[in-house]
Each structure stands twice: as C-alpha cells, then as structure tokens.
Amino acid sequence: MSIASIGYLLPKRELEIEFRDSGDVYCYFDVPEEIFAAFMAAESKGTYLNQVFKPRKDRYVLILEGKKPRP
C-alpha cells in the first residue's frame, strides 16, 4: 500500500489519506489522537492501516477519486 500523504484535523478527529497508486483520498472519522500518533510512528503505515483501522471498523468515505487508471 503506497500512501502519498496524510493529514489529521485534531478538532474534528478526522484523518485524510491519499493513496499514491490510485490518487484516491479517503477521510476516516472519529480517529483518536493516540491512534493517529501510533499510525504516524508505525514503521509500515499500510500494515497499521490494515491491522488497526479495519478491525476498529472506522467510518470512512472516499472524498476524492483519483485520476489514475485502475488495474
């Protein structure tokens, strides 16, 4: 998983992730600051995303569909 950029809005507890391969940008809601900090400290952001965010069943939405072709 290739992440191009990461942003976090503390007051709203929203995490935005842009993926390099697709160009898609997702917004994850109600992400605690400590989860964001651990995500940023993770050696592999993709692994952390799959192992922590998916089991937590965080709400998310695709906010920008990338222009890059899909395989």
N, CA and C of each residue as an Amber inpcrd file, in Angstrom:
protein
   213
   0.8600000  -1.1740000   0.0000000   0.0000000   0.0000000   0.0000000
   0.9000000   1.2280000   0.0000000   0.6550000   2.0790000  -0.9040000
   1.5120000   3.2400000  -1.0730000   0.7430000   4.5120000  -0.7180000
   1.1410000   5.1400000   0.3560000   0.4700000   6.3500000   0.8250000
   1.2620000   7.5650000   0.3570000   0.5700000   8.4870000  -0.3060000
   1.2140000   9.7000000  -0.8100000   1.2350000  10.7980000   0.2380000
   0.1270000  10.9510000   0.9800000   0.0810000  11.9990000   2.0000000
  -0.9250000  11.6460000   3.0850000  -0.7040000  12.2460000   4.2590000
  -1.5400000  12.0110000   5.4360000  -1.8190000  13.3570000   6.0790000
  -3.0690000  13.5790000   6.4640000  -3.4270000  14.7920000   7.1880000
  -4.3570000  14.4400000   8.3330000  -4.3010000  15.2320000   9.3960000
  -5.1480000  14.9790000  10.5650000  -5.6920000  16.2980000  11.0850000
  -7.0060000  16.3550000  11.2480000  -7.6700000  17.5330000  11.8050000
  -8.0630000  17.2140000  13.2360000  -7.2670000  17.6690000  14.1910000
  -7.4790000  17.3260000  15.5950000  -8.8540000  17.7140000  16.1160000
  -9.3190000  18.9500000  15.8830000 -10.6290000  19.3050000  16.4540000
 -11.7600000  18.3880000  15.9760000 -11.6770000  17.9200000  14.7310000
 -12.7280000  17.0540000  14.1860000 -12.3850000  15.5730000  14.3070000
 -11.1140000  15.2710000  14.6570000 -10.6260000  13.8870000  14.7560000
 -10.8070000  13.1560000  13.4280000 -10.4560000  13.8610000  12.3410000
 -10.5610000  13.3020000  11.0020000  -9.1660000  13.0660000  10.4210000
  -8.9960000  11.9050000   9.8530000  -7.7400000  11.5140000   9.2260000
  -7.9730000  11.4210000   7.7240000  -7.1400000  12.0990000   6.9510000
  -7.2270000  12.0100000   5.4960000  -5.9780000  11.3190000   4.9700000
  -6.2000000  10.3670000   4.0820000  -5.1000000   9.6120000   3.4890000
  -5.2500000   9.6330000   1.9750000  -4.1790000  10.0290000   1.2980000
  -4.1370000   9.9900000  -0.1640000  -3.2450000   8.8230000  -0.5690000
  -3.7540000   8.0020000  -1.4640000  -3.0130000   6.8400000  -1.9260000
  -2.3120000   7.1480000  -3.2400000  -1.0390000   6.8250000  -3.2830000
  -0.1920000   7.1580000  -4.4210000  -0.6370000   6.4490000  -5.6960000
  -0.9120000   5.1590000  -5.6160000  -1.2210000   4.3870000  -6.8210000
  -2.5070000   4.8430000  -7.5080000  -3.5570000   5.0800000  -6.7430000
  -4.8510000   5.4460000  -7.3330000  -5.0860000   6.9490000  -7.3680000
  -4.4560000   7.6650000  -6.4320000  -4.7350000   9.0910000  -6.2800000
  -5.9780000   9.3450000  -5.4420000  -6.6360000   8.2790000  -4.9770000
  -7.8360000   8.4160000  -4.1480000  -7.4890000   9.0340000  -2.7990000
  -8.4240000   9.8140000  -2.2640000  -8.2730000  10.3960000  -0.9310000
  -9.4660000   9.9490000  -0.0900000  -9.1650000   9.3530000   1.0530000
 -10.1900000   8.8920000   1.9770000 -10.1290000   9.7010000   3.2600000
 -11.2910000   9.9140000   3.8580000 -11.3850000  10.5780000   5.1550000
 -11.9370000   9.5690000   6.1550000 -11.1870000   9.3550000   7.2450000
 -11.6040000   8.4750000   8.3310000 -12.0870000   9.3520000   9.4830000
 -13.2530000   9.0000000  10.0410000 -13.8880000   9.8250000  11.0660000
 -13.6510000   9.3000000  12.4730000 -13.6690000  10.2140000  13.4300000
 -13.5850000   9.9050000  14.8580000 -12.3440000   9.0810000  15.1940000
 -11.1990000   9.5160000  14.6680000  -9.9220000   8.8480000  14.9330000
  -9.2660000   9.5310000  16.1380000  -9.1150000   8.8180000  17.2580000
  -8.4970000   9.4100000  18.4330000  -7.0550000   9.8580000  18.1480000
  -6.6350000  10.8970000  18.8210000  -5.2860000  11.4410000  18.6250000
  -4.2100000  10.3890000  18.8610000  -4.4090000   9.5090000  19.8590000
  -3.3980000   8.4990000  20.1540000  -3.3060000   7.4480000  19.0310000
  -4.4130000   7.1680000  18.3710000  -4.3890000   6.2460000  17.2280000
  -3.6500000   6.9020000  16.0650000  -3.9040000   8.1830000  15.8390000
  -3.1940000   8.9060000  14.7820000  -1.6930000   8.9330000  15.0700000
  -1.3150000   9.2090000  16.3140000   0.1040000   9.2630000  16.6860000
   0.7750000   7.9070000  16.4630000   0.0980000   6.8370000  16.8320000
   0.6500000   5.4940000  16.6290000   0.7580000   5.1820000  15.1370000
  -0.2180000   5.6240000  14.3570000  -0.1880000   5.4480000  12.9080000
   1.0330000   6.1480000  12.3200000   1.2720000   7.3760000  12.7420000
   2.4070000   8.1380000  12.2230000   3.7410000   7.5170000  12.6470000
   3.7810000   6.8660000  13.7970000   5.0080000   6.2570000  14.2990000
   5.2420000   4.8540000  13.7330000   4.2240000   4.2890000  13.1120000
   4.3240000   2.9160000  12.6030000   5.3760000   2.8110000  11.5060000
   6.1310000   1.7390000  11.5460000   7.1450000   1.5020000  10.5250000
   6.4960000   1.3200000   9.1550000   5.3680000   0.5960000   9.1340000
   4.6170000   0.3950000   7.8930000   3.2170000   0.9660000   8.0720000
   2.9600000   2.0780000   7.4300000   1.6410000   2.7220000   7.5410000
   0.5500000   1.8190000   6.9480000   0.8530000   1.1390000   5.8400000
  -0.1300000   0.2530000   5.2220000  -0.5240000  -0.8880000   6.1340000
   0.4690000  -1.4960000   6.7720000   0.1970000  -2.5850000   7.7060000
  -0.6280000  -2.0760000   8.8800000  -0.2700000  -0.9150000   9.4200000
  -1.0140000  -0.3460000  10.5410000  -2.4590000  -0.0890000  10.1280000
  -2.6390000   0.4810000   8.9600000  -3.9850000   0.7700000   8.4560000
  -4.8130000  -0.5140000   8.3970000  -4.2330000  -1.5740000   7.8610000
  -4.9470000  -2.8460000   7.7350000  -5.1800000  -3.5430000   9.0720000
  -4.2130000  -3.4520000   9.9840000  -4.3090000  -4.1760000  11.2460000
  -5.0830000  -3.4290000  12.3250000  -5.1230000  -2.0980000  12.2470000
  -5.7740000  -1.3230000  13.3140000  -7.0870000  -0.6980000  12.8430000
  -7.0630000  -0.0010000  11.7360000  -8.2670000   0.7030000  11.2920000
  -9.3700000  -0.2490000  10.8480000  -9.0260000  -1.2680000  10.0850000
 -10.0550000  -2.1910000   9.5980000 -10.7630000  -2.9210000  10.7390000
 -10.0380000  -3.4860000  11.7300000 -10.7390000  -4.1350000  12.8470000
 -11.5790000  -3.1630000  13.6790000 -11.1560000  -1.8850000  13.7590000
 -11.9260000  -0.8880000  14.5090000 -13.2070000  -0.5130000  13.7730000
 -13.2600000  -0.8810000  12.4850000 -14.4100000  -0.5580000  11.6400000
 -14.6900000   0.9450000  11.6340000 -13.6060000   1.7230000  11.5230000
 -13.7430000   3.1750000  11.4590000 -14.6040000   3.5630000  10.2720000
 -15.4200000   4.5730000  10.4990000 -16.2100000   5.1200000   9.3990000
 -15.2760000   5.8930000   8.4900000 -15.4830000   5.7410000   7.2000000
 -14.6680000   6.4850000   6.2490000 -15.4800000   6.7390000   4.9910000
 -14.9870000   7.6690000   4.1940000 -15.6380000   7.9860000   2.9340000
 -14.5580000   8.3770000   1.9200000 -14.7980000   8.0130000   0.6810000
 -13.9310000   8.4430000  -0.4170000 -14.3010000   9.8860000  -0.7200000
 -13.3540000  10.8150000  -0.5060000 -13.6830000  12.2300000  -0.7250000
 -13.1570000  12.7560000  -2.0480000 -12.2270000  12.0230000  -2.6480000
 -11.6940000  12.4320000  -3.9600000 -11.2380000  11.1860000  -4.6870000
 -11.8450000  10.9290000  -5.8370000 -11.4380000   9.7890000  -6.6410000
 -10.3040000  10.2160000  -7.5420000  -9.2120000   9.5010000  -7.4520000
  -8.0280000   9.8320000  -8.2340000  -8.2550000   9.6550000  -9.7300000
  -7.4060000  10.2650000 -10.4860000  -7.4990000  10.2180000 -11.9480000
  -6.6690000   9.0890000 -12.5420000  -5.9050000   8.3990000 -11.7060000
  -5.0170000   7.3640000 -12.2120000  -5.8280000   6.1180000 -12.5880000
  -5.4460000   5.4390000 -13.6600000  -6.1870000   4.2470000 -14.0860000
  -6.1080000   3.1350000 -13.0600000  -7.1630000   2.3740000 -12.9780000
  -7.2130000   1.2470000 -12.0400000  -6.7640000  -0.0220000 -12.7540000
  -6.0660000  -0.9020000 -12.0310000  -5.5930000  -2.1490000 -12.6600000
  -6.7400000  -3.0630000 -13.0010000
